């Protein structure tokens, strides 16, 4: 079993930055691809970013490319999402996810989900 605990969400003005963290426990973190999804009120859950077990492969949604950066520290069992130039449309609950295997953008491929952390961007 893998437990995921997110932190770092909050309220920020448009143009500002936040860094989300997701600490994992329970299994060998370095064997898992890790990612972030988000869900805004009234909208479907959508892919944000994903990173492979070695940190060498990263993929981003077009809507966040160039503004968000995903990274991981396998020694700390933690994955990060650095979010810069935030926009009001980035407002959502952000979920950390994990799967054993290659990174993918499909939500149903992920076996483990965190409880979510709220990010609110004011205009």
N, C-alpha and C positions, 0 to 999 in steps of 0.2 A: 504494500500500500504506500502511496505517495501523498503527503500532505503539502499543500501550497498555501502560503500566507502572504497576501499582498499588503503593501503599505506605501505611503507617499502621496496619496490623493489629497485633494483639497480644492479650494477656491482660488482662482488666479485671474488676473485681467488679461484681455486679449493682447497677444504679443509677448506674454510672459512665458516662464518655463516651469516645469515640474519634472521630478524624477521618481518614477515608480520602482519599487523593489518587490521581488517575490522570493521568499526564502522557502526552500523545500526541505523535507525530511522524510525518512522512511526507506528510501532506496538509494542506489548509487546514482547520484545526480548526473554524473558525466555521461551516463548511458542514454540520457533522454534529450530529445529535441524539446525546446521550450518556446513558448510564444505568448502573445497577447491578443485578445479579442476585446471588443467593446460593444455595448448595447445602450443606445439612447432611448428615451421614453417613446413608445409607440413604434419603434423600429426593430428590425431583425438584428440579431447578433452578427457582427461583421469582423472579419479578419483585420488585424492591425500590423503585426510583425511576428517573425519567427526566426529562430536561430538554431543551427545544428549543434550536436553534442560537443564538437571541438571549437565552436565559435567561428569557424571559417565560412560557413554558409549562412547568409542572412537574406530575408525576403521581406518586402514591405508592400502595404497597400499603396496604390497610387496617391490616395488622398493625404498620406503622411510622408511620402518619400521626400527626402531632403530636409525634413523638419524633425523627425523622430529617429532615434538610434537605439537599437537593441544590442545588449551585450550580456556577457555572463562571466561569473567568477566561480569556477568549479571548486576551488579550494574553500569557498564560503557557501557553496550550495545556493547561490543566489543569481537570479537573472534581473536585469535592469531594463527600464525603458526611459530614456532621456527624451523629453518632449519639449521642443523649442518652438517659438513663434506660434504659440497656441491660438486657436480660433474658437469662436463660440460654437461652431459645429463639431468641435472635438469633445464637447460636453457629453459624458456618458459614464456608465459603470464599466470599469476596465477589469478584465479577468485574466489571470495568469493561467496558462495551460501547459500540460506536459504529456508527451507520448514517447514510448520506446521505439526508436527508429528514426527514419529520415524526417526532416521538417516538411510540413505540408500546410496548405492554406485552408483546408476544409475543417470546420469545427467538429464534425462527427468523428474525425480521426483521433481526437484527443481523449484519452482515458481519464485524465485528472484535471480538475478545475478548482481554482481558488474561490473564495467567497465573494470576491469583487471589491473594488475600491472606487469611490465616487470622485470623478474629476469634473469640476464645473468652471467654465471659462466665461467670464462676464465681458460684455461689449463696452 
